[in-house]
Amino acid sequence: MPGYYAKTTNYYMEGNLFDTKNEKLVYSVQTKSFDPYTTDMLAHENGLLIVKDMIKKKIIEDKTSPAGD
């Protein structure tokens, strides 16, 4: 019957950042996305969110603003 079943797609991303000098994990992230418009857009948007989170948690510096804000 049309409309009875819905097809959905879930994507999971996981990333880990290590300090290569001491081989310690410094940041870990997991994301879940539900029916993204495109996988390219999903990857780009998740990347931006992860970088913003890393800046907020002072894992990396914000090089886009003079004060690092």
mmCIF file of the N, C-alpha and C atoms, coordinates in Angstrom:
data_MODEL
# 
_entry.id   MODEL 
# 
loop_
_atom_site.group_PDB 
_atom_site.id 
_atom_site.type_symbol 
_atom_site.label_atom_id 
_atom_site.label_alt_id 
_atom_site.label_comp_id 
_atom_site.label_asym_id 
_atom_site.label_entity_id 
_atom_site.label_seq_id 
_atom_site.pdbx_PDB_ins_code 
_atom_site.Cartn_x 
_atom_site.Cartn_y 
_atom_site.Cartn_z 
_atom_site.occupancy 
_atom_site.B_iso_or_equiv 
_atom_site.pdbx_formal_charge 
_atom_site.auth_seq_id 
_atom_site.auth_comp_id 
_atom_site.auth_asym_id 
_atom_site.auth_atom_id 
_atom_site.pdbx_PDB_model_num 
ATOM 1   N N  . MET A 1 1  ? 0.850  -1.175 0.000  1.00 0.00 ? 1  MET A N  1 
ATOM 2   C CA . MET A 1 1  ? 0.000  0.000  0.000  1.00 0.00 ? 1  MET A CA 1 
ATOM 3   C C  . MET A 1 1  ? 0.899  1.242  0.000  1.00 0.00 ? 1  MET A C  1 
ATOM 4   N N  . PRO A 1 2  ? 0.771  2.149  -0.946 1.00 0.00 ? 2  PRO A N  1 
ATOM 5   C CA . PRO A 1 2  ? 1.619  3.349  -0.993 1.00 0.00 ? 2  PRO A CA 1 
ATOM 6   C C  . PRO A 1 2  ? 1.496  4.184  0.285  1.00 0.00 ? 2  PRO A C  1 
ATOM 7   N N  . GLY A 1 3  ? 2.643  4.638  0.753  1.00 0.00 ? 3  GLY A N  1 
ATOM 8   C CA . GLY A 1 3  ? 2.668  5.489  1.940  1.00 0.00 ? 3  GLY A CA 1 
ATOM 9   C C  . GLY A 1 3  ? 2.681  4.733  3.256  1.00 0.00 ? 3  GLY A C  1 
ATOM 10  N N  . TYR A 1 4  ? 2.552  3.420  3.183  1.00 0.00 ? 4  TYR A N  1 
ATOM 11  C CA . TYR A 1 4  ? 2.517  2.640  4.415  1.00 0.00 ? 4  TYR A CA 1 
ATOM 12  C C  . TYR A 1 4  ? 3.912  2.472  5.001  1.00 0.00 ? 4  TYR A C  1 
ATOM 13  N N  . TYR A 1 5  ? 4.896  2.305  4.136  1.00 0.00 ? 5  TYR A N  1 
ATOM 14  C CA . TYR A 1 5  ? 6.274  2.148  4.581  1.00 0.00 ? 5  TYR A CA 1 
ATOM 15  C C  . TYR A 1 5  ? 7.061  3.405  4.223  1.00 0.00 ? 5  TYR A C  1 
ATOM 16  N N  . ALA A 1 6  ? 7.970  3.749  5.087  1.00 0.00 ? 6  ALA A N  1 
ATOM 17  C CA . ALA A 1 6  ? 8.844  4.897  4.817  1.00 0.00 ? 6  ALA A CA 1 
ATOM 18  C C  . ALA A 1 6  ? 10.287 4.420  4.830  1.00 0.00 ? 6  ALA A C  1 
ATOM 19  N N  . LYS A 1 7  ? 11.042 4.872  3.856  1.00 0.00 ? 7  LYS A N  1 
ATOM 20  C CA . LYS A 1 7  ? 12.458 4.538  3.783  1.00 0.00 ? 7  LYS A CA 1 
ATOM 21  C C  . LYS A 1 7  ? 13.252 5.661  4.444  1.00 0.00 ? 7  LYS A C  1 
ATOM 22  N N  . THR A 1 8  ? 14.081 5.309  5.396  1.00 0.00 ? 8  THR A N  1 
ATOM 23  C CA . THR A 1 8  ? 14.920 6.298  6.067  1.00 0.00 ? 8  THR A CA 1 
ATOM 24  C C  . THR A 1 8  ? 16.367 5.820  6.042  1.00 0.00 ? 8  THR A C  1 
ATOM 25  N N  . THR A 1 9  ? 17.258 6.761  6.171  1.00 0.00 ? 9  THR A N  1 
ATOM 26  C CA . THR A 1 9  ? 18.683 6.452  6.196  1.00 0.00 ? 9  THR A CA 1 
ATOM 27  C C  . THR A 1 9  ? 19.319 7.153  7.382  1.00 0.00 ? 9  THR A C  1 
ATOM 28  N N  . ASN A 1 10 ? 20.073 6.396  8.145  1.00 0.00 ? 10 ASN A N  1 
ATOM 29  C CA . ASN A 1 10 ? 20.813 6.959  9.277  1.00 0.00 ? 10 ASN A CA 1 
ATOM 30  C C  . ASN A 1 10 ? 22.302 6.859  8.975  1.00 0.00 ? 10 ASN A C  1 
ATOM 31  N N  . TYR A 1 11 ? 23.028 7.915  9.292  1.00 0.00 ? 11 TYR A N  1 
ATOM 32  C CA . TYR A 1 11 ? 24.479 7.919  9.136  1.00 0.00 ? 11 TYR A CA 1 
ATOM 33  C C  . TYR A 1 11 ? 25.107 8.168  10.496 1.00 0.00 ? 11 TYR A C  1 
ATOM 34  N N  . TYR A 1 12 ? 26.177 7.443  10.772 1.00 0.00 ? 12 TYR A N  1 
ATOM 35  C CA . TYR A 1 12 ? 26.918 7.608  12.014 1.00 0.00 ? 12 TYR A CA 1 
ATOM 36  C C  . TYR A 1 12 ? 28.344 7.988  11.660 1.00 0.00 ? 12 TYR A C  1 
ATOM 37  N N  . MET A 1 13 ? 28.867 8.980  12.346 1.00 0.00 ? 13 MET A N  1 
ATOM 38  C CA . MET A 1 13 ? 30.264 9.371  12.157 1.00 0.00 ? 13 MET A CA 1 
ATOM 39  C C  . MET A 1 13 ? 30.961 9.287  13.497 1.00 0.00 ? 13 MET A C  1 
ATOM 40  N N  . GLU A 1 14 ? 32.204 8.861  13.466 1.00 0.00 ? 14 GLU A N  1 
ATOM 41  C CA . GLU A 1 14 ? 33.002 8.808  14.684 1.00 0.00 ? 14 GLU A CA 1 
ATOM 42  C C  . GLU A 1 14 ? 34.390 9.319  14.343 1.00 0.00 ? 14 GLU A C  1 
ATOM 43  N N  . GLY A 1 15 ? 34.941 10.125 15.226 1.00 0.00 ? 15 GLY A N  1 
ATOM 44  C CA . GLY A 1 15 ? 36.274 10.647 15.007 1.00 0.00 ? 15 GLY A CA 1 
ATOM 45  C C  . GLY A 1 15 ? 37.042 10.714 16.305 1.00 0.00 ? 15 GLY A C  1 
ATOM 46  N N  . ASN A 1 16 ? 38.333 10.500 16.209 1.00 0.00 ? 16 ASN A N  1 
ATOM 47  C CA . ASN A 1 16 ? 39.221 10.584 17.365 1.00 0.00 ? 16 ASN A CA 1 
ATOM 48  C C  . ASN A 1 16 ? 40.443 11.398 16.987 1.00 0.00 ? 16 ASN A C  1 
ATOM 49  N N  . LEU A 1 17 ? 40.858 12.267 17.899 1.00 0.00 ? 17 LEU A N  1 
ATOM 50  C CA . LEU A 1 17 ? 42.051 13.085 17.692 1.00 0.00 ? 17 LEU A CA 1 
ATOM 51  C C  . LEU A 1 17 ? 43.062 12.709 18.764 1.00 0.00 ? 17 LEU A C  1 
ATOM 52  N N  . PHE A 1 18 ? 44.257 12.353 18.316 1.00 0.00 ? 18 PHE A N  1 
ATOM 53  C CA . PHE A 1 18 ? 45.314 11.952 19.237 1.00 0.00 ? 18 PHE A CA 1 
ATOM 54  C C  . PHE A 1 18 ? 46.450 12.962 19.219 1.00 0.00 ? 18 PHE A C  1 
ATOM 55  N N  . ASP A 1 19 ? 47.089 13.136 20.357 1.00 0.00 ? 19 ASP A N  1 
ATOM 56  C CA . ASP A 1 19 ? 48.332 13.887 20.461 1.00 0.00 ? 19 ASP A CA 1 
ATOM 57  C C  . ASP A 1 19 ? 49.441 12.911 20.062 1.00 0.00 ? 19 ASP A C  1 
ATOM 58  N N  . THR A 1 20 ? 50.100 13.173 18.948 1.00 0.00 ? 20 THR A N  1 
ATOM 59  C CA . THR A 1 20 ? 51.094 12.227 18.444 1.00 0.00 ? 20 THR A CA 1 
ATOM 60  C C  . THR A 1 20 ? 52.366 12.178 19.280 1.00 0.00 ? 20 THR A C  1 
ATOM 61  N N  . LYS A 1 21 ? 52.604 13.231 20.071 1.00 0.00 ? 21 LYS A N  1 
ATOM 62  C CA . LYS A 1 21 ? 53.808 13.238 20.905 1.00 0.00 ? 21 LYS A CA 1 
ATOM 63  C C  . LYS A 1 21 ? 53.728 12.202 22.019 1.00 0.00 ? 21 LYS A C  1 
ATOM 64  N N  . ASN A 1 22 ? 52.566 12.122 22.654 1.00 0.00 ? 22 ASN A N  1 
ATOM 65  C CA . ASN A 1 22 ? 52.436 11.178 23.760 1.00 0.00 ? 22 ASN A CA 1 
ATOM 66  C C  . ASN A 1 22 ? 51.420 10.076 23.482 1.00 0.00 ? 22 ASN A C  1 
ATOM 67  N N  . GLU A 1 23 ? 50.887 10.040 22.267 1.00 0.00 ? 23 GLU A N  1 
ATOM 68  C CA . GLU A 1 23 ? 49.951 9.016  21.819 1.00 0.00 ? 23 GLU A CA 1 
ATOM 69  C C  . GLU A 1 23 ? 48.704 8.915  22.707 1.00 0.00 ? 23 GLU A C  1 
ATOM 70  N N  . LYS A 1 24 ? 48.228 10.065 23.187 1.00 0.00 ? 24 LYS A N  1 
ATOM 71  C CA . LYS A 1 24 ? 47.031 10.085 24.029 1.00 0.00 ? 24 LYS A CA 1 
ATOM 72  C C  . LYS A 1 24 ? 45.845 10.660 23.270 1.00 0.00 ? 24 LYS A C  1 
ATOM 73  N N  . LEU A 1 25 ? 44.688 10.111 23.553 1.00 0.00 ? 25 LEU A N  1 
ATOM 74  C CA . LEU A 1 25 ? 43.456 10.607 22.963 1.00 0.00 ? 25 LEU A CA 1 
ATOM 75  C C  . LEU A 1 25 ? 43.103 11.944 23.608 1.00 0.00 ? 25 LEU A C  1 
ATOM 76  N N  . VAL A 1 26 ? 42.902 12.970 22.780 1.00 0.00 ? 26 VAL A N  1 
ATOM 77  C CA . VAL A 1 26 ? 42.569 14.288 23.322 1.00 0.00 ? 26 VAL A CA 1 
ATOM 78  C C  . VAL A 1 26 ? 41.140 14.713 22.989 1.00 0.00 ? 26 VAL A C  1 
ATOM 79  N N  . TYR A 1 27 ? 40.522 14.048 22.012 1.00 0.00 ? 27 TYR A N  1 
ATOM 80  C CA . TYR A 1 27 ? 39.161 14.414 21.636 1.00 0.00 ? 27 TYR A CA 1 
ATOM 81  C C  . TYR A 1 27 ? 38.515 13.238 20.914 1.00 0.00 ? 27 TYR A C  1 
ATOM 82  N N  . SER A 1 28 ? 37.272 12.970 21.247 1.00 0.00 ? 28 SER A N  1 
ATOM 83  C CA . SER A 1 28 ? 36.517 11.922 20.593 1.00 0.00 ? 28 SER A CA 1 
ATOM 84  C C  . SER A 1 28 ? 35.104 12.425 20.342 1.00 0.00 ? 28 SER A C  1 
ATOM 85  N N  . VAL A 1 29 ? 34.547 12.086 19.185 1.00 0.00 ? 29 VAL A N  1 
ATOM 86  C CA . VAL A 1 29 ? 33.216 12.568 18.834 1.00 0.00 ? 29 VAL A CA 1 
ATOM 87  C C  . VAL A 1 29 ? 32.450 11.476 18.096 1.00 0.00 ? 29 VAL A C  1 
ATOM 88  N N  . GLN A 1 30 ? 31.141 11.447 18.348 1.00 0.00 ? 30 GLN A N  1 
ATOM 89  C CA . GLN A 1 30 ? 30.245 10.552 17.636 1.00 0.00 ? 30 GLN A CA 1 
ATOM 90  C C  . GLN A 1 30 ? 29.018 11.351 17.232 1.00 0.00 ? 30 GLN A C  1 
ATOM 91  N N  . THR A 1 31 ? 28.582 11.174 16.000 1.00 0.00 ? 31 THR A N  1 
ATOM 92  C CA . THR A 1 31 ? 27.385 11.879 15.536 1.00 0.00 ? 31 THR A CA 1 
ATOM 93  C C  . THR A 1 31 ? 26.421 10.879 14.911 1.00 0.00 ? 31 THR A C  1 
ATOM 94  N N  . LYS A 1 32 ? 25.159 11.243 14.891 1.00 0.00 ? 32 LYS A N  1 
ATOM 95  C CA . LYS A 1 32 ? 24.132 10.452 14.222 1.00 0.00 ? 32 LYS A CA 1 
ATOM 96  C C  . LYS A 1 32 ? 23.261 11.420 13.435 1.00 0.00 ? 32 LYS A C  1 
ATOM 97  N N  . SER A 1 33 ? 23.023 11.106 12.181 1.00 0.00 ? 33 SER A N  1 
ATOM 98  C CA . SER A 1 33 ? 22.190 11.948 11.341 1.00 0.00 ? 33 SER A CA 1 
ATOM 99  C C  . SER A 1 33 ? 21.079 11.111 10.739 1.00 0.00 ? 33 SER A C  1 
ATOM 100 N N  . PHE A 1 34 ? 19.938 11.731 10.597 1.00 0.00 ? 34 PHE A N  1 
ATOM 101 C CA . PHE A 1 34 ? 18.742 11.058 10.121 1.00 0.00 ? 34 PHE A CA 1 
ATOM 102 C C  . PHE A 1 34 ? 18.296 11.681 8.806  1.00 0.00 ? 34 PHE A C  1 
ATOM 103 N N  . ASP A 1 35 ? 18.291 10.909 7.755  1.00 0.00 ? 35 ASP A N  1 
ATOM 104 C CA . ASP A 1 35 ? 17.842 11.344 6.432  1.00 0.00 ? 35 ASP A CA 1 
ATOM 105 C C  . ASP A 1 35 ? 18.402 12.705 5.997  1.00 0.00 ? 35 ASP A C  1 
ATOM 106 N N  . PRO A 1 36 ? 19.711 12.812 5.829  1.00 0.00 ? 36 PRO A N  1 
ATOM 107 C CA . PRO A 1 36 ? 20.271 14.087 5.363  1.00 0.00 ? 36 PRO A CA 1 
ATOM 108 C C  . PRO A 1 36 ? 19.878 14.373 3.924  1.00 0.00 ? 36 PRO A C  1 
ATOM 109 N N  . TYR A 1 37 ? 19.913 15.641 3.563  1.00 0.00 ? 37 TYR A N  1 
ATOM 110 C CA . TYR A 1 37 ? 19.569 16.054 2.195  1.00 0.00 ? 37 TYR A CA 1 
ATOM 111 C C  . TYR A 1 37 ? 20.541 15.409 1.212  1.00 0.00 ? 37 TYR A C  1 
ATOM 112 N N  . THR A 1 38 ? 21.851 15.556 1.473  1.00 0.00 ? 38 THR A N  1 
ATOM 113 C CA . THR A 1 38 ? 22.880 14.873 0.683  1.00 0.00 ? 38 THR A CA 1 
ATOM 114 C C  . THR A 1 38 ? 23.996 14.460 1.635  1.00 0.00 ? 38 THR A C  1 
ATOM 115 N N  . THR A 1 39 ? 24.765 13.461 1.256  1.00 0.00 ? 39 THR A N  1 
ATOM 116 C CA . THR A 1 39 ? 25.885 13.049 2.103  1.00 0.00 ? 39 THR A CA 1 
ATOM 117 C C  . THR A 1 39 ? 26.987 14.107 2.110  1.00 0.00 ? 39 THR A C  1 
ATOM 118 N N  . ASP A 1 40 ? 27.155 14.831 1.005  1.00 0.00 ? 40 ASP A N  1 
ATOM 119 C CA . ASP A 1 40 ? 28.151 15.908 0.976  1.00 0.00 ? 40 ASP A CA 1 
ATOM 120 C C  . ASP A 1 40 ? 27.787 16.997 1.978  1.00 0.00 ? 40 ASP A C  1 
ATOM 121 N N  . MET A 1 41 ? 26.510 17.375 2.006  1.00 0.00 ? 41 MET A N  1 
ATOM 122 C CA . MET A 1 41 ? 26.063 18.403 2.942  1.00 0.00 ? 41 MET A CA 1 
ATOM 123 C C  . MET A 1 41 ? 26.198 17.900 4.385  1.00 0.00 ? 41 MET A C  1 
ATOM 124 N N  . LEU A 1 42 ? 25.868 16.650 4.599  1.00 0.00 ? 42 LEU A N  1 
ATOM 125 C CA . LEU A 1 42 ? 25.994 16.053 5.929  1.00 0.00 ? 42 LEU A CA 1 
ATOM 126 C C  . LEU A 1 42 ? 27.439 16.117 6.420  1.00 0.00 ? 42 LEU A C  1 
ATOM 127 N N  . ALA A 1 43 ? 28.367 15.717 5.575  1.00 0.00 ? 43 ALA A N  1 
ATOM 128 C CA . ALA A 1 43 ? 29.780 15.725 5.950  1.00 0.00 ? 43 ALA A CA 1 
ATOM 129 C C  . ALA A 1 43 ? 30.257 17.143 6.243  1.00 0.00 ? 43 ALA A C  1 
ATOM 130 N N  . HIS A 1 44 ? 29.869 18.094 5.412  1.00 0.00 ? 44 HIS A N  1 
ATOM 131 C CA . HIS A 1 44 ? 30.283 19.488 5.606  1.00 0.00 ? 44 HIS A CA 1 
ATOM 132 C C  . HIS A 1 44 ? 29.705 20.056 6.906  1.00 0.00 ? 44 HIS A C  1 
ATOM 133 N N  . GLU A 1 45 ? 28.409 19.861 7.126  1.00 0.00 ? 45 GLU A N  1 
ATOM 134 C CA . GLU A 1 45 ? 27.768 20.403 8.331  1.00 0.00 ? 45 GLU A CA 1 
ATOM 135 C C  . GLU A 1 45 ? 28.310 19.747 9.600  1.00 0.00 ? 45 GLU A C  1 
ATOM 136 N N  . ASN A 1 46 ? 28.511 18.430 9.564  1.00 0.00 ? 46 ASN A N  1 
ATOM 137 C CA . ASN A 1 46 ? 29.081 17.762 10.735 1.00 0.00 ? 46 ASN A CA 1 
ATOM 138 C C  . ASN A 1 46 ? 30.498 18.243 10.997 1.00 0.00 ? 46 ASN A C  1 
ATOM 139 N N  . GLY A 1 47 ? 31.269 18.438 9.929  1.00 0.00 ? 47 GLY A N  1 
ATOM 140 C CA . GLY A 1 47 ? 32.628 18.951 10.089 1.00 0.00 ? 47 GLY A CA 1 
ATOM 141 C C  . GLY A 1 47 ? 32.646 20.314 10.757 1.00 0.00 ? 47 GLY A C  1 
ATOM 142 N N  . LEU A 1 48 ? 31.759 21.198 10.332 1.00 0.00 ? 48 LEU A N  1 
ATOM 143 C CA . LEU A 1 48 ? 31.686 22.532 10.943 1.00 0.00 ? 48 LEU A CA 1 
ATOM 144 C C  . LEU A 1 48 ? 31.305 22.446 12.419 1.00 0.00 ? 48 LEU A C  1 
ATOM 145 N N  . LEU A 1 49 ? 30.334 21.603 12.736 1.00 0.00 ? 49 LEU A N  1 
ATOM 146 C CA . LEU A 1 49 ? 29.907 21.449 14.130 1.00 0.00 ? 49 LEU A CA 1 
ATOM 147 C C  . LEU A 1 49 ? 31.024 20.876 14.999 1.00 0.00 ? 49 LEU A C  1 
ATOM 148 N N  . ILE A 1 50 ? 31.767 19.923 14.460 1.00 0.00 ? 50 ILE A N  1 
ATOM 149 C CA . ILE A 1 50 ? 32.860 19.314 15.218 1.00 0.00 ? 50 ILE A CA 1 
ATOM 150 C C  . ILE A 1 50 ? 33.969 20.325 15.471 1.00 0.00 ? 50 ILE A C  1 
ATOM 151 N N  . VAL A 1 51 ? 34.326 21.102 14.454 1.00 0.00 ? 51 VAL A N  1 
ATOM 152 C CA . VAL A 1 51 ? 35.369 22.123 14.629 1.00 0.00 ? 51 VAL A CA 1 
ATOM 153 C C  . VAL A 1 51 ? 34.926 23.162 15.656 1.00 0.00 ? 51 VAL A C  1 
ATOM 154 N N  . LYS A 1 52 ? 33.669 23.611 15.596 1.00 0.00 ? 52 LYS A N  1 
ATOM 155 C CA . LYS A 1 52 ? 33.164 24.576 16.580 1.00 0.00 ? 52 LYS A CA 1 
ATOM 156 C C  . LYS A 1 52 ? 33.227 24.002 17.987 1.00 0.00 ? 52 LYS A C  1 
ATOM 157 N N  . ASP A 1 53 ? 32.888 22.729 18.132 1.00 0.00 ? 53 ASP A N  1 
ATOM 158 C CA . ASP A 1 53 ? 32.942 22.089 19.447 1.00 0.00 ? 53 ASP A CA 1 
ATOM 159 C C  . ASP A 1 53 ? 34.382 21.981 19.944 1.00 0.00 ? 53 ASP A C  1 
ATOM 160 N N  . MET A 1 54 ? 35.302 21.669 19.044 1.00 0.00 ? 54 MET A N  1 
ATOM 161 C CA . MET A 1 54 ? 36.711 21.568 19.426 1.00 0.00 ? 54 MET A CA 1 
ATOM 162 C C  . MET A 1 54 ? 37.261 22.931 19.847 1.00 0.00 ? 54 MET A C  1 
ATOM 163 N N  . ILE A 1 55 ? 36.854 23.989 19.180 1.00 0.00 ? 55 ILE A N  1 
ATOM 164 C CA . ILE A 1 55 ? 37.266 25.344 19.559 1.00 0.00 ? 55 ILE A CA 1 
ATOM 165 C C  . ILE A 1 55 ? 36.681 25.696 20.927 1.00 0.00 ? 55 ILE A C  1 
ATOM 166 N N  . LYS A 1 56 ? 35.406 25.418 21.114 1.00 0.00 ? 56 LYS A N  1 
ATOM 167 C CA . LYS A 1 56 ? 34.731 25.707 22.383 1.00 0.00 ? 56 LYS A CA 1 
ATOM 168 C C  . LYS A 1 56 ? 35.409 24.992 23.561 1.00 0.00 ? 56 LYS A C  1 
ATOM 169 N N  . LYS A 1 57 ? 35.846 23.763 23.318 1.00 0.00 ? 57 LYS A N  1 
ATOM 170 C CA . LYS A 1 57 ? 36.483 22.965 24.372 1.00 0.00 ? 57 LYS A CA 1 
ATOM 171 C C  . LYS A 1 57 ? 37.990 23.194 24.447 1.00 0.00 ? 57 LYS A C  1 
ATOM 172 N N  . LYS A 1 58 ? 38.466 24.157 23.645 1.00 0.00 ? 58 LYS A N  1 
ATOM 173 C CA . LYS A 1 58 ? 39.871 24.557 23.620 1.00 0.00 ? 58 LYS A CA 1 
ATOM 174 C C  . LYS A 1 58 ? 40.816 23.409 23.228 1.00 0.00 ? 58 LYS A C  1 
ATOM 175 N N  . ILE A 1 59 ? 40.329 22.559 22.354 1.00 0.00 ? 59 ILE A N  1 
ATOM 176 C CA . ILE A 1 59 ? 41.153 21.491 21.798 1.00 0.00 ? 59 ILE A CA 1 
ATOM 177 C C  . ILE A 1 59 ? 42.021 22.064 20.682 1.00 0.00 ? 59 ILE A C  1 
ATOM 178 N N  . ILE A 1 60 ? 41.441 22.962 19.906 1.00 0.00 ? 60 ILE A N  1 
ATOM 179 C CA . ILE A 1 60 ? 42.149 23.667 18.837 1.00 0.00 ? 60 ILE A CA 1 
ATOM 180 C C  . ILE A 1 60 ? 41.866 25.163 18.975 1.00 0.00 ? 60 ILE A C  1 
ATOM 181 N N  . GLU A 1 61 ? 42.701 25.978 18.332 1.00 0.00 ? 61 GLU A N  1 
ATOM 182 C CA . GLU A 1 61 ? 42.520 27.428 18.357 1.00 0.00 ? 61 GLU A CA 1 
ATOM 183 C C  . GLU A 1 61 ? 41.699 27.881 17.162 1.00 0.00 ? 61 GLU A C  1 
ATOM 184 N N  . ASP A 1 62 ? 40.943 28.938 17.379 1.00 0.00 ? 62 ASP A N  1 
ATOM 185 C CA . ASP A 1 62 ? 40.183 29.560 16.292 1.00 0.00 ? 62 ASP A CA 1 
ATOM 186 C C  . ASP A 1 62 ? 41.114 30.522 15.568 1.00 0.00 ? 62 ASP A C  1 
ATOM 187 N N  . LYS A 1 63 ? 41.490 30.184 14.359 1.00 0.00 ? 63 LYS A N  1 
ATOM 188 C CA . LYS A 1 63 ? 42.413 31.026 13.566 1.00 0.00 ? 63 LYS A CA 1 
ATOM 189 C C  . LYS A 1 63 ? 41.657 32.003 12.673 1.00 0.00 ? 63 LYS A C  1 
ATOM 190 N N  . THR A 1 64 ? 40.316 32.032 12.766 1.00 0.00 ? 64 THR A N  1 
ATOM 191 C CA . THR A 1 64 ? 39.541 32.908 11.888 1.00 0.00 ? 64 THR A CA 1 
ATOM 192 C C  . THR A 1 64 ? 39.339 34.289 12.449 1.00 0.00 ? 64 THR A C  1 
ATOM 193 N N  . SER A 1 65 ? 39.523 34.466 13.766 1.00 0.00 ? 65 SER A N  1 
ATOM 194 C CA . SER A 1 65 ? 39.346 35.794 14.360 1.00 0.00 ? 65 SER A CA 1 
ATOM 195 C C  . SER A 1 65 ? 40.633 36.199 15.072 1.00 0.00 ? 65 SER A C  1 
ATOM 196 N N  . PRO A 1 66 ? 40.945 37.499 15.076 1.00 0.00 ? 66 PRO A N  1 
ATOM 197 C CA . PRO A 1 66 ? 42.204 37.968 15.676 1.00 0.00 ? 66 PRO A CA 1 
ATOM 198 C C  . PRO A 1 66 ? 42.337 37.618 17.151 1.00 0.00 ? 66 PRO A C  1 
ATOM 199 N N  . ALA A 1 67 ? 41.229 37.673 17.887 1.00 0.00 ? 67 ALA A N  1 
ATOM 200 C CA . ALA A 1 67 ? 41.293 37.393 19.328 1.00 0.00 ? 67 ALA A CA 1 
ATOM 201 C C  . ALA A 1 67 ? 41.125 35.917 19.633 1.00 0.00 ? 67 ALA A C  1 
ATOM 202 N N  . GLY A 1 68 ? 40.842 35.093 18.614 1.00 0.00 ? 68 GLY A N  1 
ATOM 203 C CA . GLY A 1 68 ? 40.631 33.683 18.840 1.00 0.00 ? 68 GLY A CA 1 
ATOM 204 C C  . GLY A 1 68 ? 39.276 33.361 19.398 1.00 0.00 ? 68 GLY A C  1 
ATOM 205 N N  . ASP A 1 69 ? 38.321 34.294 19.223 1.00 0.00 ? 69 ASP A N  1 
ATOM 206 C CA . ASP A 1 69 ? 36.965 34.081 19.758 1.00 0.00 ? 69 ASP A CA 1 
ATOM 207 C C  . ASP A 1 69 ? 36.091 33.336 18.801 1.00 0.00 ? 69 ASP A C  1 
# 
